[in-house]
Amino acid sequence: KLQNQLQLITSFKPADFHCTSAHKSFNVSKNRDASIVPIESARVVCANHECR
């Protein structure tokens, strides 16, 4: 069962619409690694003054 869960997690390939906010020009510099970006349903939304 644990192996099945690992397979599900590692096989997920998000489509572009899953990462819309992460790829916006004003957010790109906020991503620590371009190959690892948050999907919309799991991203942290912070106030403007906290994200600069």
C-alpha positions as CSV (number, residue, x, y, z in Angstrom):
1,K,0.0,0.0,0.0
2,L,2.8,2.4,0.8
3,Q,4.5,1.6,-2.4
4,N,1.3,2.4,-4.3
5,Q,1.0,5.8,-2.6
6,L,4.6,6.6,-3.5
7,Q,3.9,5.6,-7.1
8,L,0.9,7.9,-7.2
9,I,2.8,10.9,-5.7
10,T,5.9,10.5,-7.9
11,S,4.0,9.9,-11.1
12,F,1.9,13.1,-10.9
13,K,3.0,15.6,-13.6
14,P,1.1,18.8,-13.2
15,A,-0.3,20.5,-16.3
16,D,0.5,24.2,-17.0
17,F,-2.8,25.3,-15.4
18,H,-1.8,23.7,-12.1
19,C,1.1,26.2,-11.8
20,T,-0.2,29.4,-13.3
21,S,0.7,31.7,-10.4
22,A,4.2,30.3,-10.0
23,H,5.0,31.1,-13.6
24,K,3.8,34.7,-13.6
25,S,6.6,37.1,-14.2
26,F,6.3,38.8,-10.8
27,N,6.4,35.4,-9.0
28,V,9.2,33.7,-10.8
29,S,11.9,35.2,-8.6
30,K,10.0,34.1,-5.5
31,N,10.4,30.4,-6.4
32,R,13.5,28.9,-4.8
33,D,14.0,26.4,-7.6
34,A,12.5,26.7,-11.1
35,S,12.1,22.9,-11.3
36,I,10.0,22.8,-8.1
37,V,7.1,25.2,-8.1
38,P,3.8,25.1,-6.1
39,I,0.6,23.9,-7.7
40,E,-2.3,26.2,-7.3
41,S,-4.1,24.1,-4.7
42,A,-1.0,23.9,-2.4
43,R,0.8,27.2,-2.8
44,V,1.3,29.6,0.0
45,V,-0.4,33.0,-0.6
46,C,1.3,35.8,1.3
47,A,0.6,39.5,1.6
48,N,2.5,41.8,-0.7
49,H,4.7,43.2,2.0
50,E,5.8,39.7,3.1
51,C,6.8,38.5,-0.4
52,R,9.3,41.2,-1.5
